[in-house]
């Protein structure tokens, strides 16, 4: 309670001091103080119809003020002053705001000049619905200002504007994505009225991802289908497929008289054929050796018989005998060559049979050689008998 009483006393004293200073000024006891560039200024803003807006009144180049009174003027046909509030130059306790008259009054409570610059007070206006879309002036003028010594201070007034607009735009960037075949775009749009301020196109992406559907493999009884190409992103058909002919059946395979692919024998078959051929060659060689041995033996017998015949027929040992003997030997040689040719032909036939059948018949070969040997021996004895030896 005591502190409150003290504050009230200070206020009373301050008011009395201010009144005293004003009286002294009026009476001519003090001179006017010309502040170097002290001024009031009003901010300019924009607003929509029916909206509210705040306007700041600021003080600059303050030379030191003890008390000040400012009057506000505005277009009441477009603006309605809803409130006034103290700024940051004077303390709240030292300021009085009269919204009805648009007057601001403030003075220092400690008998010291206020030297700070900044927002002196703030005005809050409502823009009337019937306001024209135009600029409305808001101005302030100084009615009175003095320092603690009672000197009058000159402060220039100022003005600003409240511009009434159809829309105070809230701009936002919107994006419409491009598709496979359609262009997209980005644009800067007002979210309140829809006005577009900037627009840029985005190229179509094209059908980048595709897949094959409806594919059917061909069989021997049904046709196939290569499948259709679809876009995986938009599902559109890009390209249709084509038919695939039926596969050939077994009945449609080439006939026996047509050329067919000859399969190469495998390693096992080749090895078996080579072993069989070696065995056959060995048997043939053995047969030839046996034949040669028998021929030598027959030749030896023939020689012995010839010697005996020679001893008995010494009278016939003449040139005729030599000629006859030579002819006999020639006939024997020819017979032997013919026999060998026959053997060679038979061996050749045997080889052809072996190649065609793939399996030699060793027993048949041995019998054939024996028969040939018997024929040769018979021919030899026949010739000897004919010559009389």
KENUBA-167853 format. One record per residue (C-alpha): residue number from 1; residue in three letters; x, y, z. Coordinates in steps of 0.1 Angstrom, whole numbers. Layout:
# residues N
rec i = NUM aa = ala X = X Y = Y Z = Z $
...
***
This chain:
# residues 389
rec i = 1 aa = unk X = 0 Y = 0 Z = 0 $
rec i = 2 aa = unk X = 28 Y = 23 Z = 9 $
rec i = 3 aa = unk X = 45 Y = 17 Z = -25 $
rec i = 4 aa = unk X = 13 Y = 24 Z = -43 $
rec i = 5 aa = unk X = 9 Y = 57 Z = -25 $
rec i = 6 aa = unk X = 44 Y = 66 Z = -34 $
rec i = 7 aa = unk X = 38 Y = 59 Z = -71 $
rec i = 8 aa = unk X = 7 Y = 81 Z = -70 $
rec i = 9 aa = unk X = 26 Y = 109 Z = -54 $
rec i = 10 aa = unk X = 52 Y = 107 Z = -81 $
rec i = 11 aa = unk X = 26 Y = 109 Z = -108 $
rec i = 12 aa = unk X = 10 Y = 138 Z = -92 $
rec i = 13 aa = unk X = 43 Y = 156 Z = -89 $
rec i = 14 aa = unk X = 50 Y = 148 Z = -126 $
rec i = 15 aa = unk X = 17 Y = 162 Z = -137 $
rec i = 16 aa = unk X = 22 Y = 193 Z = -116 $
rec i = 17 aa = unk X = 57 Y = 197 Z = -131 $
rec i = 18 aa = unk X = 44 Y = 193 Z = -166 $
rec i = 19 aa = unk X = 17 Y = 219 Z = -160 $
rec i = 20 aa = unk X = 43 Y = 242 Z = -146 $
rec i = 21 aa = unk X = 65 Y = 237 Z = -176 $
rec i = 22 aa = unk X = 37 Y = 244 Z = -200 $
rec i = 23 aa = unk X = 27 Y = 275 Z = -181 $
rec i = 24 aa = unk X = 63 Y = 288 Z = -183 $
rec i = 25 aa = unk X = 65 Y = 281 Z = -220 $
rec i = 26 aa = unk X = 32 Y = 299 Z = -226 $
rec i = 27 aa = unk X = 44 Y = 328 Z = -205 $
rec i = 28 aa = unk X = 75 Y = 330 Z = -226 $
rec i = 29 aa = unk X = 99 Y = 319 Z = -199 $
rec i = 30 aa = unk X = 116 Y = 294 Z = -222 $
rec i = 31 aa = unk X = 128 Y = 293 Z = -259 $
rec i = 32 aa = unk X = 119 Y = 268 Z = -287 $
rec i = 33 aa = unk X = 144 Y = 239 Z = -292 $
rec i = 34 aa = unk X = 151 Y = 230 Z = -328 $
rec i = 35 aa = unk X = 158 Y = 193 Z = -330 $
rec i = 36 aa = unk X = 181 Y = 183 Z = -358 $
rec i = 37 aa = unk X = 159 Y = 161 Z = -380 $
rec i = 38 aa = unk X = 135 Y = 147 Z = -354 $
rec i = 39 aa = unk X = 106 Y = 131 Z = -373 $
rec i = 40 aa = unk X = 76 Y = 109 Z = -371 $
rec i = 41 aa = unk X = 70 Y = 82 Z = -398 $
rec i = 42 aa = unk X = 41 Y = 59 Z = -407 $
rec i = 43 aa = unk X = 45 Y = 24 Z = -422 $
rec i = 44 aa = unk X = 27 Y = 14 Z = -454 $
rec i = 45 aa = unk X = 9 Y = -20 Z = -457 $
rec i = 46 aa = unk X = -16 Y = -39 Z = -478 $
rec i = 47 aa = unk X = -49 Y = -54 Z = -467 $
rec i = 48 aa = unk X = -80 Y = -72 Z = -481 $
rec i = 49 aa = unk X = -115 Y = -60 Z = -477 $
rec i = 50 aa = unk X = -129 Y = -71 Z = -444 $
rec i = 51 aa = unk X = -94 Y = -78 Z = -431 $
rec i = 52 aa = unk X = -74 Y = -61 Z = -403 $
rec i = 53 aa = unk X = -40 Y = -44 Z = -406 $
rec i = 54 aa = unk X = -14 Y = -29 Z = -382 $
rec i = 55 aa = unk X = 3 Y = 4 Z = -389 $
rec i = 56 aa = unk X = 34 Y = 15 Z = -368 $
rec i = 57 aa = unk X = 41 Y = 52 Z = -360 $
rec i = 58 aa = unk X = 79 Y = 56 Z = -353 $
rec i = 59 aa = unk X = 101 Y = 84 Z = -338 $
rec i = 60 aa = unk X = 136 Y = 90 Z = -352 $
rec i = 61 aa = unk X = 164 Y = 114 Z = -343 $
rec i = 62 aa = unk X = 150 Y = 120 Z = -308 $
rec i = 63 aa = unk X = 168 Y = 150 Z = -292 $
rec i = 64 aa = unk X = 154 Y = 141 Z = -258 $
rec i = 65 aa = unk X = 117 Y = 145 Z = -251 $
rec i = 66 aa = unk X = 100 Y = 149 Z = -217 $
rec i = 67 aa = unk X = 64 Y = 150 Z = -230 $
rec i = 68 aa = unk X = 47 Y = 146 Z = -265 $
rec i = 69 aa = unk X = 12 Y = 146 Z = -280 $
rec i = 70 aa = unk X = 4 Y = 132 Z = -316 $
rec i = 71 aa = unk X = -28 Y = 133 Z = -336 $
rec i = 72 aa = unk X = -37 Y = 106 Z = -361 $
rec i = 73 aa = unk X = -56 Y = 112 Z = -393 $
rec i = 74 aa = unk X = -70 Y = 86 Z = -418 $
rec i = 75 aa = unk X = -97 Y = 79 Z = -444 $
rec i = 76 aa = unk X = -127 Y = 68 Z = -423 $
rec i = 77 aa = unk X = -147 Y = 58 Z = -453 $
rec i = 78 aa = unk X = -123 Y = 29 Z = -459 $
rec i = 79 aa = unk X = -107 Y = 23 Z = -425 $
rec i = 80 aa = unk X = -119 Y = 19 Z = -390 $
rec i = 81 aa = unk X = -95 Y = 24 Z = -361 $
rec i = 82 aa = unk X = -100 Y = -5 Z = -338 $
rec i = 83 aa = unk X = -72 Y = 1 Z = -313 $
rec i = 84 aa = unk X = -41 Y = 20 Z = -303 $
rec i = 85 aa = unk X = -12 Y = 7 Z = -283 $
rec i = 86 aa = unk X = 20 Y = 21 Z = -268 $
rec i = 87 aa = unk X = 53 Y = 14 Z = -285 $
rec i = 88 aa = unk X = 88 Y = 10 Z = -271 $
rec i = 89 aa = unk X = 99 Y = 47 Z = -267 $
rec i = 90 aa = unk X = 79 Y = 55 Z = -236 $
rec i = 91 aa = unk X = 69 Y = 31 Z = -208 $
rec i = 92 aa = unk X = 34 Y = 18 Z = -209 $
rec i = 93 aa = unk X = 26 Y = 35 Z = -176 $
rec i = 94 aa = unk X = 35 Y = 69 Z = -191 $
rec i = 95 aa = unk X = 13 Y = 67 Z = -222 $
rec i = 96 aa = unk X = -23 Y = 74 Z = -229 $
rec i = 97 aa = unk X = -41 Y = 62 Z = -262 $
rec i = 98 aa = unk X = -74 Y = 76 Z = -272 $
rec i = 99 aa = unk X = -88 Y = 55 Z = -301 $
rec i = 100 aa = unk X = -120 Y = 76 Z = -304 $
rec i = 101 aa = unk X = -100 Y = 107 Z = -312 $
rec i = 102 aa = unk X = -69 Y = 91 Z = -325 $
rec i = 103 aa = unk X = -47 Y = 109 Z = -300 $
rec i = 104 aa = unk X = -15 Y = 97 Z = -283 $
rec i = 105 aa = unk X = 0 Y = 114 Z = -252 $
rec i = 106 aa = unk X = 31 Y = 104 Z = -232 $
rec i = 107 aa = unk X = 55 Y = 120 Z = -207 $
rec i = 108 aa = unk X = 84 Y = 109 Z = -185 $
rec i = 109 aa = unk X = 76 Y = 102 Z = -149 $
rec i = 110 aa = unk X = 111 Y = 107 Z = -135 $
rec i = 111 aa = unk X = 117 Y = 142 Z = -147 $
rec i = 112 aa = unk X = 142 Y = 131 Z = -173 $
rec i = 113 aa = unk X = 141 Y = 134 Z = -210 $
rec i = 114 aa = unk X = 134 Y = 102 Z = -230 $
rec i = 115 aa = unk X = 161 Y = 99 Z = -257 $
rec i = 116 aa = unk X = 152 Y = 66 Z = -273 $
rec i = 117 aa = unk X = 141 Y = 61 Z = -309 $
rec i = 118 aa = unk X = 117 Y = 34 Z = -322 $
rec i = 119 aa = unk X = 80 Y = 27 Z = -324 $
rec i = 120 aa = unk X = 61 Y = 54 Z = -306 $
rec i = 121 aa = unk X = 27 Y = 37 Z = -309 $
rec i = 122 aa = unk X = 8 Y = 12 Z = -331 $
rec i = 123 aa = unk X = -26 Y = 16 Z = -349 $
rec i = 124 aa = unk X = -49 Y = -13 Z = -358 $
rec i = 125 aa = unk X = -73 Y = -7 Z = -386 $
rec i = 126 aa = unk X = -101 Y = -28 Z = -401 $
rec i = 127 aa = unk X = -107 Y = -24 Z = -438 $
rec i = 128 aa = unk X = -143 Y = -19 Z = -445 $
rec i = 129 aa = unk X = -161 Y = -42 Z = -469 $
rec i = 130 aa = unk X = -172 Y = -12 Z = -490 $
rec i = 131 aa = unk X = -137 Y = 1 Z = -494 $
rec i = 132 aa = unk X = -124 Y = 7 Z = -529 $
rec i = 133 aa = unk X = -94 Y = -12 Z = -541 $
rec i = 134 aa = unk X = -71 Y = 18 Z = -537 $
rec i = 135 aa = unk X = -45 Y = 33 Z = -514 $
rec i = 136 aa = unk X = -58 Y = 50 Z = -482 $
rec i = 137 aa = unk X = -36 Y = 76 Z = -465 $
rec i = 138 aa = unk X = -28 Y = 74 Z = -428 $
rec i = 139 aa = unk X = -9 Y = 104 Z = -414 $
rec i = 140 aa = unk X = 3 Y = 118 Z = -380 $
rec i = 141 aa = unk X = 11 Y = 153 Z = -370 $
rec i = 142 aa = unk X = 28 Y = 167 Z = -338 $
rec i = 143 aa = unk X = 5 Y = 187 Z = -316 $
rec i = 144 aa = unk X = 30 Y = 193 Z = -288 $
rec i = 145 aa = unk X = 65 Y = 182 Z = -276 $
rec i = 146 aa = unk X = 89 Y = 196 Z = -249 $
rec i = 147 aa = unk X = 119 Y = 187 Z = -229 $
rec i = 148 aa = unk X = 123 Y = 186 Z = -192 $
rec i = 149 aa = unk X = 134 Y = 222 Z = -191 $
rec i = 150 aa = unk X = 101 Y = 233 Z = -208 $
rec i = 151 aa = unk X = 117 Y = 239 Z = -241 $
rec i = 152 aa = unk X = 94 Y = 233 Z = -271 $
rec i = 153 aa = unk X = 107 Y = 206 Z = -296 $
rec i = 154 aa = unk X = 99 Y = 206 Z = -333 $
rec i = 155 aa = unk X = 92 Y = 171 Z = -347 $
rec i = 156 aa = unk X = 80 Y = 167 Z = -383 $
rec i = 157 aa = unk X = 50 Y = 146 Z = -390 $
rec i = 158 aa = unk X = 47 Y = 118 Z = -415 $
rec i = 159 aa = unk X = 23 Y = 96 Z = -435 $
rec i = 160 aa = unk X = 19 Y = 61 Z = -449 $
rec i = 161 aa = unk X = -6 Y = 41 Z = -469 $
rec i = 162 aa = unk X = -30 Y = 12 Z = -465 $
rec i = 163 aa = unk X = -35 Y = -3 Z = -499 $
rec i = 164 aa = unk X = -68 Y = -22 Z = -503 $
rec i = 165 aa = unk X = -63 Y = -52 Z = -525 $
rec i = 166 aa = unk X = -87 Y = -79 Z = -538 $
rec i = 167 aa = unk X = -64 Y = -106 Z = -524 $
rec i = 168 aa = unk X = -33 Y = -106 Z = -503 $
rec i = 169 aa = unk X = -18 Y = -136 Z = -521 $
rec i = 170 aa = unk X = -5 Y = -166 Z = -503 $
rec i = 171 aa = unk X = 18 Y = -181 Z = -530 $
rec i = 172 aa = unk X = 26 Y = -218 Z = -531 $
rec i = 173 aa = unk X = 43 Y = -240 Z = -557 $
rec i = 174 aa = unk X = 21 Y = -268 Z = -570 $
rec i = 175 aa = unk X = 34 Y = -297 Z = -592 $
rec i = 176 aa = unk X = 14 Y = -319 Z = -616 $
rec i = 177 aa = unk X = 34 Y = -350 Z = -624 $
rec i = 178 aa = unk X = 41 Y = -360 Z = -660 $
rec i = 179 aa = unk X = 28 Y = -393 Z = -672 $
rec i = 180 aa = unk X = 39 Y = -416 Z = -700 $
rec i = 181 aa = unk X = 21 Y = -396 Z = -727 $
rec i = 182 aa = unk X = 10 Y = -364 Z = -710 $
rec i = 183 aa = unk X = 31 Y = -334 Z = -700 $
rec i = 184 aa = unk X = 32 Y = -323 Z = -664 $
rec i = 185 aa = unk X = 38 Y = -288 Z = -649 $
rec i = 186 aa = unk X = 49 Y = -268 Z = -619 $
rec i = 187 aa = unk X = 32 Y = -235 Z = -611 $
rec i = 188 aa = unk X = 31 Y = -208 Z = -584 $
rec i = 189 aa = unk X = -5 Y = -203 Z = -573 $
rec i = 190 aa = unk X = -23 Y = -182 Z = -548 $
rec i = 191 aa = unk X = -40 Y = -206 Z = -524 $
rec i = 192 aa = unk X = -66 Y = -180 Z = -516 $
rec i = 193 aa = unk X = -78 Y = -167 Z = -550 $
rec i = 194 aa = unk X = -62 Y = -192 Z = -574 $
rec i = 195 aa = unk X = -42 Y = -167 Z = -594 $
rec i = 196 aa = unk X = -13 Y = -182 Z = -612 $
rec i = 197 aa = unk X = 20 Y = -163 Z = -611 $
rec i = 198 aa = unk X = 45 Y = -187 Z = -628 $
rec i = 199 aa = unk X = 41 Y = -219 Z = -648 $
rec i = 200 aa = unk X = 67 Y = -244 Z = -662 $
rec i = 201 aa = unk X = 61 Y = -276 Z = -683 $
rec i = 202 aa = unk X = 75 Y = -310 Z = -675 $
rec i = 203 aa = unk X = 81 Y = -333 Z = -705 $
rec i = 204 aa = unk X = 62 Y = -366 Z = -708 $
rec i = 205 aa = unk X = 82 Y = -396 Z = -694 $
rec i = 206 aa = unk X = 74 Y = -420 Z = -722 $
rec i = 207 aa = unk X = 67 Y = -458 Z = -718 $
rec i = 208 aa = unk X = 100 Y = -467 Z = -700 $
rec i = 209 aa = unk X = 89 Y = -499 Z = -682 $
rec i = 210 aa = unk X = 72 Y = -526 Z = -704 $
rec i = 211 aa = unk X = 62 Y = -563 Z = -699 $
rec i = 212 aa = unk X = 50 Y = -591 Z = -721 $
rec i = 213 aa = unk X = 15 Y = -606 Z = -715 $
rec i = 214 aa = unk X = -6 Y = -633 Z = -731 $
rec i = 215 aa = unk X = 24 Y = -653 Z = -744 $
rec i = 216 aa = unk X = 16 Y = -689 Z = -755 $
rec i = 217 aa = unk X = 42 Y = -715 Z = -766 $
rec i = 218 aa = unk X = 35 Y = -734 Z = -798 $
rec i = 219 aa = unk X = 29 Y = -772 Z = -797 $
rec i = 220 aa = unk X = 25 Y = -799 Z = -823 $
rec i = 221 aa = unk X = -13 Y = -795 Z = -821 $
rec i = 222 aa = unk X = -18 Y = -758 Z = -814 $
rec i = 223 aa = unk X = -3 Y = -725 Z = -826 $
rec i = 224 aa = unk X = 16 Y = -702 Z = -803 $
rec i = 225 aa = unk X = 16 Y = -664 Z = -797 $
rec i = 226 aa = unk X = 46 Y = -641 Z = -791 $
rec i = 227 aa = unk X = 26 Y = -620 Z = -766 $
rec i = 228 aa = unk X = 15 Y = -584 Z = -763 $
rec i = 229 aa = unk X = 37 Y = -556 Z = -750 $
rec i = 230 aa = unk X = 22 Y = -535 Z = -722 $
rec i = 231 aa = unk X = 34 Y = -504 Z = -703 $
rec i = 232 aa = unk X = 39 Y = -514 Z = -666 $
rec i = 233 aa = unk X = 34 Y = -478 Z = -655 $
rec i = 234 aa = unk X = 1 Y = -468 Z = -672 $
rec i = 235 aa = unk X = -11 Y = -503 Z = -684 $
rec i = 236 aa = unk X = -15 Y = -492 Z = -720 $
rec i = 237 aa = unk X = -10 Y = -517 Z = -749 $
rec i = 238 aa = unk X = 21 Y = -507 Z = -767 $
rec i = 239 aa = unk X = 24 Y = -535 Z = -794 $
rec i = 240 aa = unk X = 4 Y = -566 Z = -803 $
rec i = 241 aa = unk X = 21 Y = -599 Z = -808 $
rec i = 242 aa = unk X = 22 Y = -624 Z = -837 $
rec i = 243 aa = unk X = 12 Y = -660 Z = -842 $
rec i = 244 aa = unk X = 37 Y = -689 Z = -839 $
rec i = 245 aa = unk X = 33 Y = -719 Z = -863 $
rec i = 246 aa = unk X = 27 Y = -754 Z = -849 $
rec i = 247 aa = unk X = 57 Y = -775 Z = -841 $
rec i = 248 aa = unk X = 64 Y = -804 Z = -867 $
rec i = 249 aa = unk X = 50 Y = -838 Z = -855 $
rec i = 250 aa = unk X = 68 Y = -872 Z = -859 $
rec i = 251 aa = unk X = 47 Y = -880 Z = -890 $
rec i = 252 aa = unk X = 62 Y = -849 Z = -906 $
rec i = 253 aa = unk X = 98 Y = -861 Z = -902 $
rec i = 254 aa = unk X = 119 Y = -868 Z = -934 $
rec i = 255 aa = unk X = 114 Y = -901 Z = -952 $
rec i = 256 aa = unk X = 141 Y = -929 Z = -953 $
rec i = 257 aa = unk X = 151 Y = -921 Z = -989 $
rec i = 258 aa = unk X = 159 Y = -885 Z = -980 $
rec i = 259 aa = unk X = 192 Y = -874 Z = -967 $
rec i = 260 aa = unk X = 196 Y = -878 Z = -930 $
rec i = 261 aa = unk X = 222 Y = -868 Z = -907 $
rec i = 262 aa = unk X = 249 Y = -894 Z = -902 $
rec i = 263 aa = unk X = 258 Y = -898 Z = -866 $
rec i = 264 aa = unk X = 294 Y = -901 Z = -858 $
rec i = 265 aa = unk X = 303 Y = -933 Z = -840 $
rec i = 266 aa = unk X = 311 Y = -930 Z = -804 $
rec i = 267 aa = unk X = 346 Y = -938 Z = -790 $
rec i = 268 aa = unk X = 335 Y = -973 Z = -777 $
rec i = 269 aa = unk X = 322 Y = -984 Z = -812 $
rec i = 270 aa = unk X = 354 Y = -971 Z = -829 $
rec i = 271 aa = unk X = 377 Y = -989 Z = -805 $
rec i = 272 aa = unk X = 357 Y = -1022 Z = -809 $
rec i = 273 aa = unk X = 359 Y = -1019 Z = -847 $
rec i = 274 aa = unk X = 397 Y = -1013 Z = -846 $
rec i = 275 aa = unk X = 402 Y = -1043 Z = -823 $
rec i = 276 aa = unk X = 382 Y = -1066 Z = -846 $
rec i = 277 aa = unk X = 401 Y = -1053 Z = -876 $
rec i = 278 aa = unk X = 434 Y = -1061 Z = -859 $
rec i = 279 aa = unk X = 423 Y = -1097 Z = -851 $
rec i = 280 aa = unk X = 411 Y = -1102 Z = -886 $
rec i = 281 aa = unk X = 444 Y = -1090 Z = -901 $
rec i = 282 aa = unk X = 463 Y = -1113 Z = -877 $
rec i = 283 aa = unk X = 442 Y = -1143 Z = -888 $
rec i = 284 aa = unk X = 447 Y = -1134 Z = -924 $
rec i = 285 aa = unk X = 484 Y = -1132 Z = -919 $
rec i = 286 aa = unk X = 485 Y = -1166 Z = -902 $
rec i = 287 aa = unk X = 464 Y = -1181 Z = -930 $
rec i = 288 aa = unk X = 489 Y = -1167 Z = -956 $
rec i = 289 aa = unk X = 518 Y = -1182 Z = -937 $
rec i = 290 aa = unk X = 501 Y = -1216 Z = -935 $
rec i = 291 aa = unk X = 494 Y = -1214 Z = -973 $
rec i = 292 aa = unk X = 530 Y = -1205 Z = -980 $
rec i = 293 aa = unk X = 543 Y = -1234 Z = -959 $
rec i = 294 aa = unk X = 520 Y = -1259 Z = -977 $
rec i = 295 aa = unk X = 531 Y = -1245 Z = -1011 $
rec i = 296 aa = unk X = 568 Y = -1250 Z = -1002 $
rec i = 297 aa = unk X = 561 Y = -1286 Z = -991 $
rec i = 298 aa = unk X = 542 Y = -1293 Z = -1023 $
rec i = 299 aa = unk X = 571 Y = -1278 Z = -1042 $
rec i = 300 aa = unk X = 595 Y = -1300 Z = -1024 $
rec i = 301 aa = unk X = 574 Y = -1331 Z = -1033 $
rec i = 302 aa = unk X = 572 Y = -1320 Z = -1069 $
rec i = 303 aa = unk X = 610 Y = -1316 Z = -1069 $
rec i = 304 aa = unk X = 616 Y = -1351 Z = -1057 $
rec i = 305 aa = unk X = 591 Y = -1365 Z = -1082 $
rec i = 306 aa = unk X = 609 Y = -1346 Z = -1109 $
rec i = 307 aa = unk X = 642 Y = -1360 Z = -1100 $
rec i = 308 aa = unk X = 629 Y = -1396 Z = -1102 $
rec i = 309 aa = unk X = 613 Y = -1389 Z = -1135 $
rec i = 310 aa = unk X = 645 Y = -1374 Z = -1148 $
rec i = 311 aa = unk X = 665 Y = -1404 Z = -1138 $
rec i = 312 aa = unk X = 640 Y = -1427 Z = -1156 $
rec i = 313 aa = unk X = 638 Y = -1406 Z = -1187 $
rec i = 314 aa = unk X = 674 Y = -1397 Z = -1194 $
rec i = 315 aa = unk X = 669 Y = -1402 Z = -1230 $
rec i = 316 aa = unk X = 643 Y = -1375 Z = -1232 $
rec i = 317 aa = unk X = 665 Y = -1350 Z = -1214 $
rec i = 318 aa = unk X = 668 Y = -1328 Z = -1244 $
rec i = 319 aa = unk X = 660 Y = -1292 Z = -1254 $
rec i = 320 aa = unk X = 624 Y = -1302 Z = -1259 $
rec i = 321 aa = unk X = 623 Y = -1313 Z = -1223 $
rec i = 322 aa = unk X = 638 Y = -1280 Z = -1213 $
rec i = 323 aa = unk X = 612 Y = -1261 Z = -1234 $
rec i = 324 aa = unk X = 584 Y = -1282 Z = -1220 $
rec i = 325 aa = unk X = 596 Y = -1276 Z = -1185 $
rec i = 326 aa = unk X = 599 Y = -1239 Z = -1191 $
rec i = 327 aa = unk X = 563 Y = -1238 Z = -1205 $
rec i = 328 aa = unk X = 551 Y = -1258 Z = -1175 $
rec i = 329 aa = unk X = 568 Y = -1234 Z = -1151 $
rec i = 330 aa = unk X = 552 Y = -1205 Z = -1170 $
rec i = 331 aa = unk X = 518 Y = -1221 Z = -1167 $
rec i = 332 aa = unk X = 523 Y = -1228 Z = -1130 $
rec i = 333 aa = unk X = 533 Y = -1191 Z = -1125 $
rec i = 334 aa = unk X = 502 Y = -1179 Z = -1144 $
rec i = 335 aa = unk X = 481 Y = -1202 Z = -1124 $
rec i = 336 aa = unk X = 496 Y = -1190 Z = -1092 $
rec i = 337 aa = unk X = 491 Y = -1154 Z = -1102 $
rec i = 338 aa = unk X = 455 Y = -1161 Z = -1111 $
rec i = 339 aa = unk X = 451 Y = -1178 Z = -1077 $
rec i = 340 aa = unk X = 467 Y = -1148 Z = -1059 $
rec i = 341 aa = unk X = 444 Y = -1124 Z = -1079 $
rec i = 342 aa = unk X = 414 Y = -1144 Z = -1068 $
rec i = 343 aa = unk X = 427 Y = -1144 Z = -1032 $
rec i = 344 aa = unk X = 431 Y = -1106 Z = -1035 $
rec i = 345 aa = unk X = 396 Y = -1101 Z = -1049 $
rec i = 346 aa = unk X = 382 Y = -1124 Z = -1022 $
rec i = 347 aa = unk X = 401 Y = -1105 Z = -995 $
rec i = 348 aa = unk X = 388 Y = -1072 Z = -1010 $
rec i = 349 aa = unk X = 352 Y = -1085 Z = -1009 $
rec i = 350 aa = unk X = 358 Y = -1097 Z = -974 $
rec i = 351 aa = unk X = 370 Y = -1062 Z = -964 $
rec i = 352 aa = unk X = 339 Y = -1047 Z = -980 $
rec i = 353 aa = unk X = 317 Y = -1071 Z = -962 $
rec i = 354 aa = unk X = 335 Y = -1063 Z = -930 $
rec i = 355 aa = unk X = 330 Y = -1025 Z = -935 $
rec i = 356 aa = unk X = 293 Y = -1029 Z = -944 $
rec i = 357 aa = unk X = 285 Y = -1053 Z = -916 $
rec i = 358 aa = unk X = 309 Y = -1040 Z = -890 $
rec i = 359 aa = unk X = 316 Y = -1076 Z = -877 $
rec i = 360 aa = unk X = 342 Y = -1099 Z = -896 $
rec i = 361 aa = unk X = 335 Y = -1136 Z = -900 $
rec i = 362 aa = unk X = 368 Y = -1152 Z = -891 $
rec i = 363 aa = unk X = 356 Y = -1188 Z = -896 $
rec i = 364 aa = unk X = 344 Y = -1181 Z = -932 $
rec i = 365 aa = unk X = 378 Y = -1165 Z = -940 $
rec i = 366 aa = unk X = 397 Y = -1196 Z = -927 $
rec i = 367 aa = unk X = 375 Y = -1219 Z = -948 $
rec i = 368 aa = unk X = 379 Y = -1197 Z = -979 $
rec i = 369 aa = unk X = 417 Y = -1198 Z = -976 $
rec i = 370 aa = unk X = 417 Y = -1236 Z = -971 $
rec i = 371 aa = unk X = 396 Y = -1240 Z = -1003 $
rec i = 372 aa = unk X = 419 Y = -1217 Z = -1022 $
rec i = 373 aa = unk X = 449 Y = -1238 Z = -1011 $
rec i = 374 aa = unk X = 432 Y = -1270 Z = -1021 $
rec i = 375 aa = unk X = 424 Y = -1256 Z = -1055 $
rec i = 376 aa = unk X = 460 Y = -1245 Z = -1060 $
rec i = 377 aa = unk X = 474 Y = -1279 Z = -1051 $
rec i = 378 aa = unk X = 450 Y = -1297 Z = -1074 $
rec i = 379 aa = unk X = 460 Y = -1275 Z = -1103 $
rec i = 380 aa = unk X = 496 Y = -1281 Z = -1097 $
rec i = 381 aa = unk X = 493 Y = -1319 Z = -1097 $
rec i = 382 aa = unk X = 471 Y = -1317 Z = -1128 $
rec i = 383 aa = unk X = 498 Y = -1298 Z = -1147 $
rec i = 384 aa = unk X = 525 Y = -1323 Z = -1135 $
rec i = 385 aa = unk X = 504 Y = -1352 Z = -1146 $
rec i = 386 aa = unk X = 498 Y = -1336 Z = -1180 $
rec i = 387 aa = unk X = 535 Y = -1331 Z = -1186 $
rec i = 388 aa = unk X = 543 Y = -1366 Z = -1177 $
rec i = 389 aa = unk X = 564 Y = -1359 Z = -1147 $
***
